[in-house]
Amino acid sequence: MDKSETDMGVISAILERLEKQRLPQLLTIQKKVEAGETPSDIELSFLETVVSDTKDVLPIVGRHPEYQRLVSQVTRLYDEVIKKILEIEKGA
């Protein structure tokens, strides 16, 4: 199996995880923080895990520019949520 085939298998798994797990969880956290609520420790741990995992995904995305826009949009959403969490914590 060449690198491109391996990449596509990894990308497929990443997209499935994004659709079924990570994006729904992120949107739940986003709603919560937009309402001014502080995320739970589990939610904060989830965000930390995703940020850490992103470092592993970036090299693959770099080889497949067709996914860079999606990654950029999702990254921006995570960034917005994290900034809102920091605002809430400053106000607490």
N, C-alpha and C positions, 0 to 999 in steps of 0.2 A: 504494500500500500504506500503510495507516495504522500508527500507532505500535504498536498492540496486535499486529498481524500481524507486524511487524518483531520486536517483543519475543519473540513465540512462536517465531520462527525462531532467534533467538539462544539462547533458553532450551533449545530442542531440541538445538542444537549443544553447549551447555554440559552438558546432562544426558548426552549420548552420550560426551563427553570424560570426564566424571566416572565413568561406568560402565566404560568400556573402558580408560582410561589412569590417571587420577588416583587413583581409589579403590584399584585394585589396587596401585599403586606406594606409596601411603600405608600400606596394610595391611602391605606387605612391610617398609617402614621401621619401622612400629610393632613388628612382631615382632622385628626386629633390636634396636631400642633397649630393648624389654622384656627381652631377653636380656642387656642390659648392653653391647651392642656399639655402637661409635661409627659413625655413618653416614658414608658416603663423601662426597667433595666433590661428586660428581654428585648424590647424594641431597640434600645440603644446598642445592645450586643449584635442584633441583626444588622443594623447599619454598619457597625464596625467590621463585621464579617464580609459584607458586600464590598465595602471600600477595599479591604484587604484582597479579596478575590479578584477585583478589577485589575490589579497589578498583573495577575497571571493572564488575563484575557487580552490586554492591550497589544502584546506582540502578534497575536493571531489576527486581531482586527486590523492591525497595521498592514498585514498581508492581503486583506480583503476590504478594499475601500468601499465596497457596496454596503457594508454594515456600519461604516463610520458615522453616518448621520444618525442612525438609530442609537448608537452608543453615546453620541454627543447629546441627544435629547434626553436619554435616561440619566446620564451623568448630570445634566443641568437640573433635572427634577430632584435627584438626590442632594445636589448642592443647595437648592432652594429649601428643602426640608431641613437640612442640617443648619443652615443659616437661621431659620425660624426657631429651631430648638435652642440655638445659642442666644437669640433674642429673649426667649422665654426664660432661660436660665439667668440672664443678666437682670431681668426684672424681678426675679424671685428673691 
